[in-house]
Amino acid sequence: MAIPAWFTEDRFGMFIHWGLYALPARHEWVKNRERITDDDYDRYFRHFEPDLFDPRAWARSAKRAGMTYMVLTTKHHDGFCLWDSKLTDYTSVNTPIGKDLVAEFVEAVRAEGLRVGFYHSLIDWHHPDFVIDGLHPRRDDPPEEIERLNEGRDMARYRAYLHGQVEELLTGYGTIDYLFYDFSYKDDDHHDVWNGKGKEEWGSEELLALTRRLQPEIIVNDRLAIPGDLVTPEQYQPDRPMEVDGRPVVWEACQTLNGSWGYDRDNLQVKPVDLLVRMLVDGVSKNGNMLLNVGPTGRGDFDATALATLEGIGAWMSRHRRSIHGAGPSPHRAPVDTRYTQRGNRLYLHLFAWPFGHVHLPELAGKVEYAQFLHDASEITYREIDPSVKAQNTGLGGQPPGTLTLTLPVVRPDVAVPVVELFLRQDG
């Protein structure tokens, strides 16, 4: 399927990882990491009461940050469902909050004019037919206990449950723009996971066909162990535009504020705003998107650090969004410590490091009609220096033929990443 144009136009979305794991506040894989049994994990189910849950506030924060789509974890690996599933009682409706939280999320996101996406885990550590494997919280039980627990479990029944829940999500909430499946682990990258699961266990071909039949315009990621519409690098920045079998592909880097997807109270490794902005710019310069995650607290709101970070990104985006939205890679070669994005005849020079006095742009001499800072539209002067001119005292020496030299102020603009907007000559 040709990916809808909005995705590569919009470039920037919000991921929301939220569920029972917000209560222990020790990472969304806490059940796995601490080998917690179902009985012990049930205390979070009995006390899940997010009384500050306000999805309109979430959506407004995303919109102010310059994000145009939001992706919510409908179910994570622990199996807990945020909607009123008819296939299990393990849902938010049966907790103290007593609500279909997906329904409220969808309504709020659409009310703010944003697109709706769902994340859905293929894994389910709670389901009685999900066969225990090397990623399961019970993986370190004695072998005879694992054998006993797996006796009678049937992945065919689980597969029917998985497909049935996807059908609920894709028929009960109107148009869904994006579905992020997560994840398969039966391949060379996961060879050490016993009882690993992949396309056969999930019924991936049938699941993808069901997804497309129910939502023909939906975008689907690549984690069903069969090709999807885009690839999803996680927690790293690709060093070049991404390819599959030598061909360029649509891609989206999913990133966190602090290394954890779910709310993690004591994780202080928070990425600063300027780093996150550089990551966003870097991705767009390589024809990619960024899906930036926030993990709401157990009471359902964004913590102060997340709010401050989103506000900081929003302050930058409010003045620089046209270098991101509708922009993509440029054929021009950017100088060291910079990134180019381009939108039509407008070329955006993002300055990751602030130079003293000048920045030299290869092969742009004679191709620029006008230059200005994007944040305040103040003019940037430029010139082409004859390559034969020698540097002397305060005189700048010549540059390679075709180089355009911009003159910048000594004091760096007070923005997360300064951007120069270059208007290219239409005849150039």
N, C-alpha and C positions, 0 to 999 in steps of 0.2 A: 504494500500500500504506500502511495506517495504521502509523506508526512504533511499534515496541514500547515499552511504557511505561517499561522500565528505563532507556532512554537519557535521557529528560528527568527521570527521578528521580535518576540517578547524577551527572550534570553534569560529571564531571571524569575525564579519562583521560590516559594516557601514550602519546606517539608515540615510536617508536624508528626513527631513520634510521641504518642501519649496513650497511656493505659494503666493497668494496675501497678506496673513497675515504677510509676511516679511516686508511689507511697514509700517503698524502701529507699528510693532516691539514690540508688547505687548502680545505675546503668540499666539499660533496657534488657540486657542479657543476665540480669541478676539471678534469675531462676536457674539458668545454666551454670553460671560462674560459681554459685554457692551450693549447687546440687540440691536445690530445695524441692521437697516432695510436694505433690498436689495438696495434701492435707495442710502442710505448713503455709503454702502459698495462698491458701483460701482465706487467710486472715486479711489479706489485701482486698479480696473480693467482698468480704463482709464489711469493710470499712471504706469502700470507695464512694466518697461523697463530695465531689468537686463543686462546692457551692458557689465558687467564683467563676465558674465556666461561663464565658461570654464570647462566643465565636465571632460576634460583630467586632469586638475589640481586637481579636486576633486578625481579622481581615483588614481592619483599618490600619493596624501596625504594618501588615504586609504591604498594603497599598502605599502608605507613606514612605516605605523603604524602597519603592520602585518596583516591587514584585507584581506580577500580573496573573499568576496562577498559584494555587495552593494544593498540596497533596497530603491527605490525612491517612494515618495508619488505621484502617478499619479493623484489622486484626493483626497482632504481631505474633511472634513464635510461641508465646505462652498460651495462645488460643483464645484469649479473651476478646469478645466482640463488642464494638462500640455502637452497634445497631440492634434493632429488635429482630434478630434472626429467629425464624421459626424452626430451625434445625438443631438448636441447642438452647439450654437455659443459661449458658455461660456468657451472659450479655450484660450490658450496662443497665438494661431495663430491670434486671433482678438484683441490682445493688441498691444501696441507700439513695443514690441519685435518681433512680427510677425513670430514666429518659432514654430515648433513641438519640444519641449524641451525634451520629452521622447526619440524621435529618436536620438537626439544628445547625450543624456545620455547613451543610450544602446551602441551606436557605440564607445564611449569613454571608457566605462567600459570594453568592450570586447577587445579593443585595448591594454589595460593594463593587459590582461590575467586574469581578475576577472569575477566572476559569476554575473548574472543579476537577481535582484529581484524587484518586484513591491509591493507597498502598495496600497490598493484601499479601500476607505471608502464606506461602505454600506449606510451611512447616506448622505443626500444631502439637506442642508437648502435652496438651491437656486431653486430646481426643483419645478415647479408649481403643481405637483401631490403628492409631499411628504407631508403627513399629519402632521400638527403641533402637537408637543407632548411636554412633560415636559423637554426635552433637547433643544428644538428649541429656537432660539433667540427671537421669538415672544411669548414665553410661558407666559409672564406676561402681555400681552395685556388684555383688558377687555374680559370676557367670550363671550360676544355677538360678539366682533370683531373676536375672534378666531373661533367662529362658522361660521361667515361670510366667513373668509379666507379659512376654511376647506371645505366649500360647493363646491361640484363638484370635489374635489381632489380624485384621484383614485390610491390606492397603486398597483393595478394590472398594470396600465399603467407605474407607476414608476418602478415596478419590471421588466417589459419588457425593460425599458431604462437601468436599472442596468445590466441586463444580456447582453444586446446589447453592452454596453461599455466594459464589460469584454471580450466579443468576439473580439472586435476591438483590445484590448491590447494583447490578446493571439494569434492573427493571423497576426498582422502587424509588429512584431519586432523580428521574429526568435524565437530561443529557450529561454524561460524564466524559470529560475531555481527555483524561489521561489515566492509565492504570499501570502502576509500578508493582510487578510481581517480585517476590523475594523468597527464597532463592534456591538454586539447584546445587547439589554437591556430590555428583557421581561422575567425576571426570578426572583428568590428570592433575588438576590443581587441588583436588581433595582426595587423593588416592589413599590417604591414611585414615579416612573416615569409614569405619565399618558400617555396613548396612546403609551406605550413602544413597541418596535419592536424586533422581533426575527425571527426564522426560517420560520414561515409562511409568514411573510411580505417580507422577502428576497427571498423566494423560495429556501431555502438553499440546499436542496437535489438536486434539478435540477441544481442549480448554481455550486455545487461541481462536479456533473457529467459532466457539460459543461466544467469546468476547466480541468478535467482529460482527457476528450476526445480531447481537443485542445492541451494540453501539458501533455502527459502521464507520464513524469518523474518529473513533477513539485512537489515541496513541498508546502503544504498548512497548514496554522495555524489553531487554534481552535476557532476562534471568529465568526463563522457562527451559533453558538448555536447547532452545531452537531459535532461529533468527527472529528478532523483533524489529521495531521501527527505529530504534536508536540503541547506542551502547552507553553504559553507565559507570564510568570510573568513579571509585569511591575513596574519599579521603586522600587523594593525591591529585596533582595537577599534571595533565599530559604535557609532554615536552614538545609536542607538535600536533597538527590536526590528526584526528584519529582515523585509522583505516582498518578494514577487515578484508583479508585476502588481497591486499594491495589497492583496494578501492576506498575512496573517502566515504565516511558515514556520518550521519547526524549523531551527536553525542551530548551528554549532559553530565557534568561532574556534580555528585552529591557530596556536600560538605557539612561539617558541624561547627558550632561556635566553640566547643571545647573538647572535642574528641569523643563525646558521648552523644548518642541520639536521644535517649530518654533523659528526663530530668535527673541530674547527678549533683546533688547538693554540695559535695565537698571537692568537686573537680574545678580547680582554679586555673586550668590551662586555657584561658580564654584568648581567642585570636583578636588582636586589636582591629579597629575599624579600617585603618589604612591597609592592613594586610588583606582583609576580606575584599576590599575594593580592588586591590591589585589582582587578587585571584579571579574576581569577576571579569575584569578587563582582559586579563591574560587568556581566559577561556574564550571570550568573544573574538579576540584577535586570532584565535585558532579555530574559529567557526563552531564554538561550543556554547552550551548554556550552563547556568549554575543553579542548583537546587539547594538552598541554604536551610539547614534544619534548626528548629526551635523545639525544645522539650518542655511543655507546660508543667507546672507544679501539680502536686496531688490535689490542690484546691481548684485547679483548672485555669490559672492565670499564668502570664509570662513573668518570670522573675525580673528583678531590677536590672541585672546584667544584660539579659536578653533585650529588654526594652531600650536600654541605653545604646546597645550595639545597633539595633535596628534604627534608632533615631539618628545615630551617626551616619549610617549608610544612607538613610533617607536625606540627610542634609547634603550629602555629596550628589546623590541622584537627582535631587530637585534642580540642580544647576548643570548637571552633566548627562542627563538621561539620553539625550540624542546621540551621544557617543556609544550608547549601549543598545537601546531599543531601535530595531530596524537596521542596526549596523552589523558588520561582519568583518572578515579578514580583508586585508588590503594586498594588492599585488606589489606594493612598494616595500622596500627594505628599510626597516626601522633601525635607528641608531642603537648603540649599546645602552642598556638601562631604560629603554622606552618600549612601548607597544603601540602599534597602529591599529585602529579600527576604521572602517570606511562605510559611508552611507551615501551612495550616489557620487556627486562631485565633492563631497565634504570628507576630508581626511582628518582623523583625530589623532593627535600625538599625545600619548599619555606618558608623563615624565615620572618614572619610578624613582629616579634619583635626581636631585636638583643640581644642575651644572652651574659653573661660575661664568656668567656673561653670555655664553653662546652655546647653541646646539647646531650641529652640522647634519643636514639631511641629504643623504646620497641620492643623486639622480633626479632631484626635484627642481633644479634650476630651470627657470623659464616655464614652469608648470603651475605656479601658484599665483593666483590673482589677488588674494588678500589673506591676512592671518590675524587671529585674535585669541585672547584667552577665552575659554568657553564660560568660565564662571561669572565674568563681568563684562564680556564683549569689549575689553580694552585692546587696542591695536598692538600687534607685535610687528616690529620692523624686521626686514630681512634684506639680504643682498647676496650677490654672487661675487666671490673674491677670485680674482685672476689667479690661476694656479702658479703663475710665475712670480707672484709677489713674495718677497722674503719677509719673514717675521723680524721686526726690529723694535726694541724698546716696548712702547705701548701699541705697536702696530701688529695686527693679526696677520699671520702668514697665509699664503694661498692654500686652497683645498683641492682635492682631486677634481678634475673636470666634471661638470654637472652637479656639483654640490651647492645646495642652498643653505646659507647660514642665517639662523634666527638670532636676534639680540634679545636677551631676557634680562629682567631686573635682577639685582643682586639678592633682594629679599624674596624668598619663596612665598607664593600665595598661600594663605591660610586655609587650605582645603586638603582633604585626605590624599588626593592624587591630582596635581595640576594637569590641565588639558589645554592644548593649543588646537584651535579649529582652523584648518587650512582649506580655503576655497580653491579648488583646482580649476584651471582654465578649461573651458568646455572643448577648446580646440587643441588642448595639450594631451 
